[in-house]
Every structure is written in structure tokens, then in C-alpha cells.
């Protein structure tokens, strides 16, 4: 039989295989996270008619005479180039870019995928379309909202709807922003008493609504304050002292051990050069239910450096509750470290920790794969972080269908971690499109078709030659 006949048959088979791969690529042109493949050919064995000879003094060397015996498929390579990012608007859809794959599990079997079309099931499990559990790192702490241990083993991500967050009592409050270094001070006080008269001599300190002095029971109903900048101000409430600035009213929101909020009024006034005084505006506050909360705080002297930077000063606020709800007495440390004193408007504000209990409202996923929960109390909590796997030879993975891969002998073992650790990027509310290039596939289809036709022609011509040979006997 003619060698060309078998060469043509091998060519037909190989081009048929190539066409099968092209067809599969085009079939998956819109498959999420699909990676296209290509077929590489190589020549098969060659029959040597004569070996190469070495040159001598009398004759030159000759090349070997060999006849090839056809072609074979050398490899079917997977192209792991990133596909385009397609926005979907679904917050659990994830597009992974870079050398990494998502990790999913079914029982004890682990799979890997680039298809990030995930969703939460009825039990709060994050799953793919086949119901496989997405793997990651859970925040196991009840109090730490940003603590996720990504160095341990992964687990299935589960975030139940309606999840609650316990309340947290306030422990510290920090005053921030600026106190005006050029704040005007009081140089004179004219007090109007409840009998219509003006206090004489002029007092150096008054509290509107209280007696003018220990020996004079008449109450102050209003006061005109003369300021160091030449202006005057009429006040009908508050306590004022000559030489000091008009007190700035601030509040600190304090949460008790049961999560109830209490608004504590604190005033801050300038008492001298680079010196301010913070003190309670009230020693008792009436809550919405009519109960009283008793406040205790030693006046705090706040000092600044000549540069306007904070120098020293702190306070301790104690609260005792009488509302009968079981809240424990508590102490709150008040810090002024983040205050400055510059010649600019006063923008002082208190920021305190603690919060009421809350219920999970929404979840969002950021570019690191971290699932952040927003609770009804306004607190953001890092619930989990999605794990990814990286392989030394990702194209060596074995396809298992449903856009899933498994580890093979030549893929290398998976390195499990986070996307940022591997230089990968996660885009939320988006999916990775197939990386199939339709134009290239159509071009390859034409080339493959021509190759198939050429090989079929070899068989036809070889057959005709054999027929001619057979007919010679007739």
C-alpha cells in the first residue's frame, strides 16, 4: 500500500480533531469565564531510505533520505488569557482577572473555576450555579469588625440574611478638629435680674436662670456680654465668666451596655493663653422614658503648644443609669489628642465608639474579594473574604465540565490565598467573558477546512494511482 494513503488518513483525523476544538470554542463564545483551546500538529515517524553520509577526500557528504509517515496531534493547549469584563449589576457576580481561580467545593472534592456567577442560597451559603460552596475566610470574631484571618484554612462562606450584631458600650470618645486661637473673651457682664433691675456692681460670673449671688436671691434672666473684639452679645441661657470665651456647646453620644444611646452635653471655653476648659453642661440628663442619668466628670484643662499642636489634657466621664433596664454604670475616657488650636474657626466635634445592636441590611464585595456587611446601626463589618487559587501551570488543569477544573499531574499543586496576595483583581457586579476570538476562530476554520480537503485529495489521488497499478495487469 502507498504511504501517502496513510499520511492522508492521519491528516484527516488530525484536522477533524482541530475542527472539533474550533467548534467547541465557537460554541462557548458566550460562556462565562471560558478559556479557548488550540490544536498543535507535529510530524509523525519518518522512514529512512538512506542515512546521512560524511564527506571524504573524494566525495562530499549526503543528507539522509527520509519519507514522512503523516502527522499527529502534539498538544491541545488552553489559552488562559483574561477575558473582557462585562458589567451585570448583580452584586454577587465576580470577575476575576489575573493568574488565579475561584475555589468551590462539593463535599470533600475541590474544584476551581473562573465563572464568578455566584449567589446566596436559602441558608445564606455563597454558591455557584451548580450549588457548589464558594470557599473563603470567615470573620469568626463577634466584636472585631475588620479581623479576618487569611492565614488559616478556608471554609464555605455563609452569611445568613437577618444576621444580628450585638451592641457595644462606649469606652472612649475623641475630640477632633480645631479650636479658634483668636476666640474673643468676655471683658464685661451686664446682668438683667427678674425684678427688672440691672445687677450692680457688674458681676464677673453669671448663670442665666440662677441667683445673682449666694446672698442675693434675685435671678438672672438675661445678660449682655462685652467681648474683647469690641462686640456685644445678649444671652438668655448658659453660664459665663469674665476673662473666658463664650462656651462652645458639644455633645458626646454614649451607648450603654444594652445599646441605648445617651446624649451628654459638654462645653469647651477658652480660659487663657493656649488653655481651654472642658466641663459638663449638666450633671443630670432626662431620657426619653423620663428616667434620669447621672453624670460625673472632673473639669478638664486642655493645653496647646505655641505651635497650635495639642500638649496635654484628658477627662473621665462616669454615667449612672436609673431607668431600670439593667444597664451597668460605665466610664468613658475622653481624649483631646486630635485637637488643634489655630487662628481659624472652631470646628470641634466628638467622635465616640460604641453602637446599638443592628441587623444585616445589605452586603457588597470589594476589589479584594472582601464581603462587607452594612447593618441597620450604621456599622460596616467585614464578613468574609473570598479565597482564590494559583497554579504554576494553570493550562495543565483538567476540565470537568460546568466551567470547573481539577488539579492534574502537570498543573502543580494549588496555592490558596487572597487575590491581592497573587496580584489578581476582583471586579464586583461583573463577570469575565469568554476569551474566544471569533475572527481568529473563523480564520482557523477556513484553514482547517482547506487542510482537510487537501488531505482528502491525497487519499483520492493515492487511490487513483493504486487503481492504475491494478489495471496494468488487465
N, C-alpha and C positions, 0 to 999 in steps of 0.2 A: 504493500500500500504506500501511497505517496505521503511524505512527511507533511507537506503543505496542507493535506486534508485535516490532520490532527491539529496543526497550528491554527487553522481557521476555526475549528471547533472550540479550542481554548479561547480564542479571541471572542467568539460569540458568547460564551459563558461569562467571560470577564466583563464584556460590555453590557451584558444583561444585568450583572451584579451592580455595575456602575449606574445603570438606568434605575435599578431598584432604589439605590441610595438617593439619587436625584429626585425620584418620585416621592420618597419619604420626606425629603427636605421641603419640597413644594407643598406637600400635604400638611406640613406643620408650620407653614409660613406665618400663621396667626396663633400658634401655640405659645402660651406664656412661658418665658424662660427657656424656650427650646434652643438647643445648640446644633447647628448644622454639621454634616459629616461630608467627607470627600473620600474617593477611592483612588489609591495609587497602584499602578501596574509596575511590574518588572518582568524582564525576560526569564524564560524558563531554562531548562538544561539545553546545552548545545552538544551536538555530535561532532567529534573531531575527526576529520578525514585525514589530516596530516598535522603533526605538531610543528611548532616553530623550529627553525634550524639556525645555528650560529654561523656567522661569517667566518671564512677561512682565507688563506692567502690566494686561493684560486677562484673562489666563488663567494658571492655575497650571501648574507643571511636571508631567510624567507620567513614570512609570517605564517601563523597557523591557519589551516583551512578548517572552518567550523560552520556547521549548519544549525541554526537555532530551531528549537522544538516548540515554539509558541510562547505565550505569555501567561502570567498568573497574577492574582491579586496580592500585592505585597502588604497593604495596610488599608484599613478604613479608619481614618483619623477624625476625631471630634474637634471642632473649632470652638474653643471656649471664650472667644472674644465677646465682650459685653454687647447686649442688645440695647436698643433705644429705650428711653424711659417714657412710659405712657401714663399720664395722669388719669386717675379713676374717680377721685373724690371720696373713696371709701377709706376710712381712717385705719382699717386693719390691713389694707393692701400694702405690701412692702416690695420695693425694687432694690435688689442687691447688685452693686457694681463693684468690680474688682475680683481678686482671686480668692473667692470664698463661696460657701454654700450654706443654706439653712439646714438645720438638723431637726429631723422629725422621727418619731418612734411609734411602732405598733407592737405592743407587748415588750419583749426583750430585743426585738430586731430594730436596728438603727438604719435609717435611710437619709439620703442627702438630696437636696433639691434647690433649683433656682426659681421655682414657682412660688412667689410670695403671696398668693391669693389666700389669705388666712381670715378666720372669723372666730368668734366666741360661740361655743355651743351652749345648750341649756344649763350645763353645770359650771359654766364660766371657764371651760378649758379653751385655750387657743389652739385651733386645729386647722389642717388644710382641707381641701375639698373632699379628700378621701377619709377624713376623720382621724388622721394621724396626729399625734400630740406634738406640738412645737416645743422644742427644748430651749431652756434658758436658765437664768439665775434669778431666784425669787428673793424679795426683801422679806426676811423672816422676823425682823425686829418690829415690836409693837410701838416703839417710841421713836426710833431713828427713821426719819423720812427719806434720807438720802443714802442710806447704808445698804449697799448690795455687794456681797462677796463674790467676785467673779473668779476667784482662785480655786473654789471648790468644785464639786461635781455638779453637773447640770441636772435639771429636773423639768417635768412638764409644767408649763406656765398655766396657771389657773387664777383668774380674778373674777370672783362672783359679783354679779350685779346686786346692788343694795348693801354692799360691804360697808361696815361702820368703822369709824375711827374714834377711840376713846378721847375724852377731854384731857387737857394738860394744864395744871395750875401754873400761874405766872410765878417765875422765880427772879427774873431780872428785868429791869427797864433801863433803856439807854436814851439819854437826851442827845439830839443831833442838831446840826446846822449852826446858826450864828446868833450871837448877842451883839447889839449895836454898841460899839465902844464909845460913841458920841451921844448916847442917850441923855436927854435933858433930865436934870434933877430938880426937886422941889425946893424953892428958895423961900416960899411963904405960904401960909394957910389961913384962909378966911372962912370960919365955920358959921353956918346959919343954924340956930337952935330951934326946937319945936315951939318955943314961945314967940318966935318971930324976930328975936334979937340976934345980934352977932357977938360971938364969944370974944371977950376982952379980958386979959390980953390975948393976942393971937396964939393959938396952940402950936406946938411943934409936932404934935402927932394926934390924929383923929381917926375914929372908925365910925363911918356913917351908920346911924341906927342905934348907936350905943351912947352912953352918958359921956359928957364932955370931959369929966374927970371923976376921980373917986369921991371928991367932996361936993361935986355939982351934979345932981341927977338929971339935969336937962339934957335931952338927946339931940345929937347932931342929925339934921335932916338933909343937909347939903353942904358942900364945901367948894370954895374957889381956890384952885391951886395956881400959884405963880411959879413959872418954870424958869430955869436958868437961861433958856434961849429967848426970854422976854415974852413968851406967850402965856396965856392963862387957860385953865380948863375947869369946868364945873362938873363935879361928880356927885352922884346920889347913892353910891354904894361903894363898899370897899374900905380898906384900911391904908392910911397914908402917913408917911413920916418925912419931916423936913430933912433935906440932905440926900434923900434917896430918890430913885426914879419912880415913876408910876409903875406899879407891879404889872407884869405880864401874866395873863391867865393861861394856864396849860392844864391838860388832863392826862392821866395815865389810866388806860383800860387794864384792869386786873381781873383775871379769871381765877375763881376759887377751885378747890379740889373736885367739885362736881360739875365744873364747866360754866357756872353762872358768871356773867360779866358785871363788874363794879367800876364806876367811873370816879376816880379820885382826883379832886381839884388841887393843883399845886401852883403857887405863884412864884415868880422869879423877879427880883428887883435889884437894881444897881445900888450898892451901899458905899462905894468908894472907888478909888482909882484901881482898875483891874480886879475889882472884887464885886461879887454878886451874892445874893442870899436867896435860897430856895426853901419854901416852907409851905405847910398845909394851909389851904384856904378855909377848910372846915375840919373839925375833929369828929364829926358825925355826918353820915350821908343817909338820906332816906331812900330805900329801894322802892321799886315799883309795887311790891307787895305790902308796903307800909312798914316793913321791918327796918331796924337801924343797923348800920355797920359803923363800928368804932375804929377811928384811925389814929395812929400814933407815929410821929416822925420828928426826930430832932432837927431843928433848923440846920440846913447845910450851907456852909460858906464855900463858894466857888471862886477859885483864884486863877488868874490868867497871867502868862508871861508878858513882858513888854512887847513881844513879837505878835501877840494875839493868840498864841497857842495855849491850850489848856495846861494848867500847872497842877492843881490838886482840888479835891473836893468829892464827897460821896455822901450817900444817905441810906438809911434803912427804914423802910415803911412797914409797919405792922398793922394787920387788919384782923378784927374780931367780929364774927357774924352772929346775929341773934334771930335769924329768920327760921330757925328750927328745921332746916333741910339737911342738917348733918355735915355741912361744910366745915372743914377744920380751920382753925386760925392759921394764918400764914404770914411769912415775912418776905418782903421783896427788896432786893438790893437795887438801888438807883445809882446809875453811873452817869457822870457828866464828861467822860473822857473824850467824846466825839464832838464836843462843843468848841467853837472858836469865838474870839472877840475881835471883830474888825469894824472899821468905820463904815458900816453898811446896815441896812435894815435888819431888825431882829426877825429871824425865821425859826426860832426854837420849836422843837417838836419832840415828843416822847414816843419811842418805839419799844414795846414790851413783848416778851414771849408769852406762851400760853395760848390756849384756844378752847373753844367749846367743842363738844362732840359733833361729828359730821357723818354724812352718808355719801358714798361714792356717787358722783354725778356723771362725769364723763372721763374717758381715757384718751390719751394721744400718744403717739410714738415719734420720738425724735430721730435725728440722723445717726445716733449711736445705737439705735435699736432699743432704747430705754422706754418702757411703758410708764407714762406719768399719769397718775390719777388725780382728778380735781374733785375735792369734797365740798359739800354744801357749806362748810365752815370757812371756806376760802383757802384751805391748806392744800398745797401740791405735794404729792407723795410719789416717790419712785417705787412703783410696784414690782417691776421685774425688768430684766434686760435680756434680749434675745441673743442666743448663742449662735455662732457660725463656725464652720469647719473649713480648714485649709489643707489641701493635699499638695505634696511635692509634684505629682503628675496627675492633675485633675482629668486630662483626657483619657487616662488609664482606668477611670471608673467604669463599672459595668452598669448598663442601663437596665432597669427593671420595669419600665412602663409607668404610666401615670406621672411622668416627669420626675421620676425617682431614680437615684443612683445608689449603688452599694460599693463598698470597698472591694478592690481586686488585688491580685498578686502584684500588679505593676503600678497601682495608684499611690502606694505608700500609705502609711497609717495616718489617720486624721489628727490634726492639731486643733483642739477645740478651744475657743476663746471668744472675744468680742470683735466686732467689725473694726473698731478703732485700733485694736491691737494688731490687726492684719492689714491695715491700710485700705480696708474696704469701706464703702459708703452705703448707707441705707436711706432710701427716699421713701417717706411715708405717703400714703394715699396715691400710690403709683405702682405699676407693675413693669417688669422687664419684658420687652417684646422679643420675639424670635429674632435671632441674628442671621436668618436666611436672606441672602441677597438674590432676589428673584431674577434680576438681569443676568447675573452670573450663572444661575441655575439653568435659565433658558439657553444661554450660550453653550454650557456644558451638555445640555440635552441635544443640541444640534450636532455637536462634535461627537457625542456618544452614538447618535443615530448614524452618522456617516461612518464611524468606526465599525459599527455592527453591520452596515451594508457592505463595507469593504471586506470584512471577514466572511460574510455570506458569499460574496463573489469569489473568494478564494476556493471555497468548497465547491461552488458551481463549476469553476474552471478546472479544478482538480478532477472533478467527476467527469467532465467532458474529455479530459486527457486520458483518463482511465478507460473511458468508453472507446476512444480512438485506438488505444492499445489493444483492447479486447477485439475490436473489429478487424485488426490486422490479421487475425487467424482465419477469418472467413474468406 
